[in-house]
Amino acid sequence: MPIRMSYLEKLIKGMSISFILSLVIFIFSYSVFAAQSIPTRLVTRNSGMIYINGRRVMRIRHSGEYSSIDERTEKIYKRLSDLFDHPPSGAINFYVKPESRQVKAFCNQKFLFSVYPSDASLNNSEMVDLALLWLNQIQMEFYRLYDGYEGRVVNKIIGLASWYGPRFSGRETAGEEVFNAYAFTAAHRTLPIGSILLVSNPDNGKKVVVRVNDRGPRSKSREIDLSMAAAKAIGIQQIGVDNVTIEVIR
């Protein structure tokens, strides 16, 4: 004799089926929504070009020590992707390290790329200058300082900038770091150690990001002392002292 289900049992069974169907639909819908919500990767590459946020930061025109331009581009792409996907905590130090046959670029201890003599020749540049150009463009993107950053500026200062270089290398800064003339850093008398600044040269429109890690300048007539790397990036190394605009980002 077949067993008859009571009205309550039928109701529970119906609710269970409805619940399972609803759960399946919810999971499927959420998966589709999540997939659409994940932002596109910030770092992209195409035919020897490295882009960040859709802007080209590097053009690789020589294979260097790699088997091809594509292989070299892929290696740099992976390193920059890792930097942007897993940014370091604490003090962030962008710098280059000149060697006899190449100039290496780093963020903290993370190696990012090398510039070879062939790169400099193809770009009508010096190895250090090209490495600083590429690295500054990367850190500009890292701090999102190309478009719409004005709302993050907490102070704006106009004054004279000077710079200090390799003869100070190895000395301890006020921020208890070893000074590196090839790092994007600066000295200021009052801004907090660790402040991130966008320094602009109004004469040529060039900009550089620096992190305050020291106190200075000694001369009261000057507003900021830039590292040699930062001075080269905005074209004031040869002049020595020039007017700049300083925007305090944080």
C-alpha positions as a Markdown table, in Angstrom:
| # | Residue | x | y | z |
|---|---|---|---|---|
| 1 | Met | 0.0 | 0.0 | 0.0 |
| 2 | Pro | 1.6 | 3.3 | -1.0 |
| 3 | Ile | 2.5 | 5.7 | 1.8 |
| 4 | Arg | 0.6 | 9.0 | 1.5 |
| 5 | Met | 2.4 | 12.2 | 2.5 |
| 6 | Ser | 0.5 | 14.5 | 4.8 |
| 7 | Tyr | -0.1 | 18.1 | 3.7 |
| 8 | Leu | 2.6 | 19.2 | 6.1 |
| 9 | Glu | 5.1 | 16.8 | 4.6 |
| 10 | Lys | 4.3 | 17.9 | 1.1 |
| 11 | Leu | 4.7 | 21.6 | 2.2 |
| 12 | Ile | 8.1 | 20.9 | 3.7 |
| 13 | Lys | 9.3 | 18.9 | 0.7 |
| 14 | Gly | 8.1 | 21.8 | -1.6 |
| 15 | Met | 9.8 | 24.3 | 0.5 |
| 16 | Ser | 13.1 | 22.3 | 0.4 |
| 17 | Ile | 13.0 | 22.1 | -3.3 |
| 18 | Ser | 12.3 | 25.8 | -3.6 |
| 19 | Phe | 15.0 | 26.6 | -1.1 |
| 20 | Ile | 17.6 | 24.5 | -3.0 |
| 21 | Leu | 16.6 | 26.1 | -6.4 |
| 22 | Ser | 16.8 | 29.6 | -4.8 |
| 23 | Leu | 20.2 | 28.8 | -3.4 |
| 24 | Val | 21.5 | 27.5 | -6.7 |
| 25 | Ile | 20.2 | 30.7 | -8.5 |
| 26 | Phe | 21.7 | 32.9 | -5.8 |
| 27 | Ile | 25.1 | 31.2 | -6.0 |
| 28 | Phe | 25.1 | 31.4 | -9.8 |
| 29 | Ser | 24.0 | 35.1 | -9.8 |
| 30 | Tyr | 26.6 | 36.0 | -7.2 |
| 31 | Ser | 29.3 | 34.3 | -9.2 |
| 32 | Val | 28.4 | 36.2 | -12.3 |
| 33 | Phe | 28.2 | 39.5 | -10.3 |
| 34 | Ala | 31.5 | 38.9 | -8.6 |
| 35 | Ala | 33.2 | 38.1 | -11.9 |
| 36 | Gln | 31.9 | 41.4 | -13.3 |
| 37 | Ser | 32.9 | 43.3 | -10.2 |
| 38 | Ile | 36.6 | 42.3 | -10.1 |
| 39 | Pro | 38.5 | 45.3 | -11.5 |
| 40 | Thr | 40.8 | 44.7 | -14.5 |
| 41 | Arg | 44.5 | 44.2 | -13.7 |
| 42 | Leu | 46.2 | 47.6 | -13.4 |
| 43 | Val | 49.4 | 46.4 | -15.2 |
| 44 | Thr | 49.1 | 45.3 | -18.8 |
| 45 | Arg | 51.6 | 44.7 | -21.6 |
| 46 | Asn | 51.5 | 44.6 | -25.4 |
| 47 | Ser | 54.3 | 44.3 | -28.0 |
| 48 | Gly | 57.1 | 45.5 | -25.7 |
| 49 | Met | 55.0 | 48.1 | -24.0 |
| 50 | Ile | 54.2 | 48.1 | -20.3 |
| 51 | Tyr | 51.0 | 50.0 | -19.3 |
| 52 | Ile | 49.7 | 50.9 | -15.9 |
| 53 | Asn | 46.1 | 52.1 | -15.6 |
| 54 | Gly | 46.1 | 52.4 | -19.4 |
| 55 | Arg | 49.1 | 54.7 | -19.5 |
| 56 | Arg | 52.4 | 53.6 | -21.0 |
| 57 | Val | 55.2 | 53.7 | -18.5 |
| 58 | Met | 57.9 | 51.7 | -20.4 |
| 59 | Arg | 58.8 | 50.8 | -24.0 |
| 60 | Ile | 61.1 | 47.8 | -24.3 |
| 61 | Arg | 63.0 | 48.0 | -27.6 |
| 62 | His | 65.8 | 45.6 | -26.8 |
| 63 | Ser | 66.0 | 42.1 | -25.3 |
| 64 | Gly | 68.8 | 42.9 | -22.9 |
| 65 | Glu | 70.0 | 39.6 | -21.3 |
| 66 | Tyr | 66.8 | 37.8 | -22.3 |
| 67 | Ser | 66.1 | 35.7 | -25.4 |
| 68 | Ser | 63.6 | 38.1 | -26.8 |
| 69 | Ile | 61.9 | 41.5 | -26.2 |
| 70 | Asp | 58.6 | 39.6 | -25.4 |
| 71 | Glu | 60.3 | 37.5 | -22.7 |
| 72 | Arg | 61.9 | 40.6 | -21.1 |
| 73 | Thr | 58.5 | 42.4 | -21.3 |
| 74 | Glu | 56.7 | 39.4 | -19.7 |
| 75 | Lys | 59.2 | 39.3 | -16.8 |
| 76 | Ile | 58.9 | 43.0 | -16.0 |
| 77 | Tyr | 55.1 | 42.7 | -16.4 |
| 78 | Lys | 55.0 | 40.0 | -13.8 |
| 79 | Arg | 57.2 | 41.9 | -11.3 |
| 80 | Leu | 55.1 | 45.1 | -11.6 |
| 81 | Ser | 51.8 | 43.1 | -11.3 |
| 82 | Asp | 53.1 | 41.6 | -8.1 |
| 83 | Leu | 54.0 | 45.0 | -6.8 |
| 84 | Phe | 50.6 | 46.5 | -7.5 |
| 85 | Asp | 48.7 | 43.4 | -6.4 |
| 86 | His | 50.7 | 43.1 | -3.2 |
| 87 | Pro | 52.0 | 46.6 | -2.3 |
| 88 | Pro | 54.6 | 46.7 | 0.6 |
| 89 | Ser | 53.6 | 48.0 | 4.0 |
| 90 | Gly | 55.5 | 50.6 | 5.9 |
| 91 | Ala | 58.1 | 52.9 | 4.4 |
| 92 | Ile | 58.2 | 52.5 | 0.6 |
| 93 | Asn | 61.5 | 53.3 | -1.1 |
| 94 | Phe | 61.8 | 53.5 | -4.9 |
| 95 | Tyr | 65.4 | 53.7 | -6.0 |
| 96 | Val | 67.9 | 52.7 | -8.7 |
| 97 | Lys | 71.2 | 50.9 | -8.3 |
| 98 | Pro | 73.9 | 51.7 | -11.0 |
| 99 | Glu | 76.2 | 48.9 | -11.9 |
| 100 | Ser | 78.9 | 48.6 | -14.5 |
| 101 | Arg | 76.7 | 47.2 | -17.3 |
| 102 | Gln | 73.2 | 48.0 | -16.2 |
| 103 | Val | 71.1 | 50.1 | -13.8 |
| 104 | Lys | 68.7 | 48.1 | -11.6 |
| 105 | Ala | 65.4 | 49.6 | -10.3 |
| 106 | Phe | 63.8 | 48.5 | -7.0 |
| 107 | Cys | 60.9 | 49.1 | -4.7 |
| 108 | Asn | 62.2 | 48.3 | -1.2 |
| 109 | Gln | 64.1 | 45.0 | -1.8 |
| 110 | Lys | 61.8 | 44.0 | -4.8 |
| 111 | Phe | 63.7 | 44.1 | -8.1 |
| 112 | Leu | 61.6 | 45.6 | -10.9 |
| 113 | Phe | 63.7 | 46.0 | -14.0 |
| 114 | Ser | 67.1 | 46.8 | -15.5 |
| 115 | Val | 68.2 | 49.4 | -18.0 |
| 116 | Tyr | 71.0 | 48.3 | -20.3 |
| 117 | Pro | 73.3 | 50.4 | -22.5 |
| 118 | Ser | 71.2 | 49.4 | -25.6 |
| 119 | Asp | 68.1 | 50.8 | -23.9 |
| 120 | Ala | 69.8 | 54.1 | -23.3 |
| 121 | Ser | 71.2 | 54.3 | -26.8 |
| 122 | Leu | 67.8 | 53.5 | -28.4 |
| 123 | Asn | 66.2 | 56.2 | -26.2 |
| 124 | Asn | 68.9 | 58.8 | -26.7 |
| 125 | Ser | 69.5 | 58.8 | -22.9 |
| 126 | Glu | 71.9 | 57.8 | -20.2 |
| 127 | Met | 71.2 | 54.5 | -18.3 |
| 128 | Val | 70.6 | 56.2 | -15.0 |
| 129 | Asp | 68.4 | 58.9 | -16.5 |
| 130 | Leu | 66.2 | 56.4 | -18.3 |
| 131 | Ala | 65.9 | 54.1 | -15.3 |
| 132 | Leu | 64.8 | 57.1 | -13.2 |
| 133 | Leu | 62.3 | 58.2 | -15.8 |
| 134 | Trp | 60.7 | 54.7 | -16.0 |
| 135 | Leu | 60.8 | 54.2 | -12.2 |
| 136 | Asn | 59.2 | 57.7 | -11.5 |
| 137 | Gln | 56.4 | 56.9 | -14.0 |
| 138 | Ile | 55.8 | 53.7 | -12.1 |
| 139 | Gln | 55.7 | 55.3 | -8.7 |
| 140 | Met | 53.4 | 58.1 | -10.1 |
| 141 | Glu | 51.0 | 55.3 | -11.0 |
| 142 | Phe | 51.6 | 53.5 | -7.6 |
| 143 | Tyr | 50.5 | 56.6 | -5.7 |
| 144 | Arg | 47.8 | 57.4 | -8.4 |
| 145 | Leu | 49.1 | 60.9 | -9.1 |
| 146 | Tyr | 48.1 | 61.4 | -12.7 |
| 147 | Asp | 44.4 | 62.1 | -12.7 |
| 148 | Gly | 42.1 | 63.3 | -9.9 |
| 149 | Tyr | 44.6 | 63.4 | -7.2 |
| 150 | Glu | 44.0 | 67.1 | -6.3 |
| 151 | Gly | 41.4 | 66.2 | -3.6 |
| 152 | Arg | 44.1 | 64.3 | -1.8 |
| 153 | Val | 46.5 | 67.3 | -1.5 |
| 154 | Val | 46.6 | 68.4 | 2.1 |
| 155 | Asn | 49.0 | 71.3 | 1.6 |
| 156 | Lys | 50.7 | 73.2 | -1.3 |
| 157 | Ile | 54.0 | 75.0 | -1.0 |
| 158 | Ile | 56.0 | 77.1 | -3.5 |
| 159 | Gly | 59.7 | 77.7 | -2.9 |
| 160 | Leu | 63.3 | 76.9 | -3.8 |
| 161 | Ala | 64.6 | 73.4 | -4.1 |
| 162 | Ser | 68.2 | 72.3 | -3.9 |
| 163 | Trp | 69.7 | 68.8 | -3.9 |
| 164 | Tyr | 72.3 | 66.7 | -2.2 |
| 165 | Gly | 74.1 | 63.7 | -3.8 |
| 166 | Pro | 76.6 | 60.9 | -3.5 |
| 167 | Arg | 79.0 | 62.5 | -1.1 |
| 168 | Phe | 76.3 | 62.2 | 1.6 |
| 169 | Ser | 75.7 | 58.5 | 0.7 |
| 170 | Gly | 75.9 | 56.2 | 3.7 |
| 171 | Arg | 75.0 | 58.9 | 6.3 |
| 172 | Glu | 72.1 | 58.3 | 8.6 |
| 173 | Thr | 69.1 | 60.5 | 7.9 |
| 174 | Ala | 66.7 | 62.0 | 10.5 |
| 175 | Gly | 64.3 | 59.1 | 9.6 |
| 176 | Glu | 67.0 | 56.7 | 10.7 |
| 177 | Glu | 67.7 | 55.4 | 7.2 |
| 178 | Val | 70.9 | 55.3 | 5.2 |
| 179 | Phe | 70.9 | 58.1 | 2.7 |
| 180 | Asn | 70.9 | 56.9 | -0.9 |
| 181 | Ala | 71.3 | 59.6 | -3.6 |
| 182 | Tyr | 69.7 | 57.3 | -6.1 |
| 183 | Ala | 66.4 | 57.0 | -4.2 |
| 184 | Phe | 63.4 | 59.3 | -4.6 |
| 185 | Thr | 63.6 | 61.0 | -1.2 |
| 186 | Ala | 63.8 | 64.5 | 0.2 |
| 187 | Ala | 64.7 | 66.6 | 3.3 |
| 188 | His | 62.3 | 69.1 | 4.8 |
| 189 | Arg | 62.5 | 71.1 | 8.0 |
| 190 | Thr | 58.9 | 70.6 | 9.3 |
| 191 | Leu | 56.9 | 68.1 | 7.3 |
| 192 | Pro | 56.5 | 64.8 | 9.1 |
| 193 | Ile | 59.0 | 62.1 | 8.3 |
| 194 | Gly | 57.4 | 59.7 | 5.8 |
| 195 | Ser | 55.3 | 62.4 | 4.1 |
| 196 | Ile | 54.7 | 61.7 | 0.4 |
| 197 | Leu | 55.2 | 64.8 | -1.8 |
| 198 | Leu | 54.6 | 65.5 | -5.5 |
| 199 | Val | 57.3 | 68.0 | -6.5 |
| 200 | Ser | 56.8 | 69.9 | -9.8 |
| 201 | Asn | 59.2 | 72.0 | -11.9 |
| 202 | Pro | 57.1 | 74.9 | -13.3 |
| 203 | Asp | 59.7 | 75.6 | -16.0 |
| 204 | Asn | 59.4 | 72.3 | -17.8 |
| 205 | Gly | 56.3 | 70.6 | -16.2 |
| 206 | Lys | 58.2 | 67.6 | -14.9 |
| 207 | Lys | 57.1 | 66.0 | -11.7 |
| 208 | Val | 58.6 | 63.6 | -9.2 |
| 209 | Val | 57.3 | 61.7 | -6.2 |
| 210 | Val | 59.5 | 61.9 | -3.1 |
| 211 | Arg | 59.2 | 60.6 | 0.5 |
| 212 | Val | 60.5 | 62.8 | 3.3 |
| 213 | Asn | 63.2 | 60.9 | 5.2 |
| 214 | Asp | 65.5 | 63.7 | 6.4 |
| 215 | Arg | 65.6 | 67.2 | 7.8 |
| 216 | Gly | 66.9 | 70.2 | 5.9 |
| 217 | Pro | 67.8 | 72.3 | 4.0 |
| 218 | Arg | 70.3 | 74.2 | 6.1 |
| 219 | Ser | 69.7 | 77.4 | 4.1 |
| 220 | Lys | 66.6 | 79.2 | 5.4 |
| 221 | Ser | 65.9 | 80.6 | 1.9 |
| 222 | Arg | 65.3 | 77.1 | 0.5 |
| 223 | Glu | 62.2 | 75.0 | 1.1 |
| 224 | Ile | 63.3 | 71.5 | 0.3 |
| 225 | Asp | 66.4 | 69.4 | -0.4 |
| 226 | Leu | 65.9 | 66.7 | -3.0 |
| 227 | Ser | 68.0 | 63.6 | -3.5 |
| 228 | Met | 70.1 | 63.6 | -6.7 |
| 229 | Ala | 67.7 | 61.2 | -8.3 |
| 230 | Ala | 64.7 | 63.4 | -7.7 |
| 231 | Ala | 66.6 | 66.5 | -8.9 |
| 232 | Lys | 67.5 | 64.7 | -12.1 |
| 233 | Ala | 63.9 | 63.6 | -12.6 |
| 234 | Ile | 62.6 | 67.1 | -12.8 |
| 235 | Gly | 65.7 | 68.7 | -14.5 |
| 236 | Ile | 67.2 | 70.8 | -11.8 |
| 237 | Gln | 70.4 | 68.9 | -11.2 |
| 238 | Gln | 72.5 | 71.1 | -13.5 |
| 239 | Ile | 71.0 | 74.4 | -12.2 |
| 240 | Gly | 71.4 | 73.3 | -8.6 |
| 241 | Val | 68.7 | 75.5 | -7.1 |
| 242 | Asp | 65.3 | 76.3 | -8.7 |
| 243 | Asn | 61.7 | 77.1 | -8.0 |
| 244 | Val | 59.4 | 74.2 | -7.4 |
| 245 | Thr | 55.8 | 73.5 | -6.4 |
| 246 | Ile | 55.4 | 71.0 | -3.5 |
| 247 | Glu | 52.0 | 69.2 | -3.1 |
| 248 | Val | 51.7 | 67.2 | 0.2 |
| 249 | Ile | 49.8 | 64.1 | -0.6 |
| 250 | Arg | 50.0 | 62.6 | 2.9 |
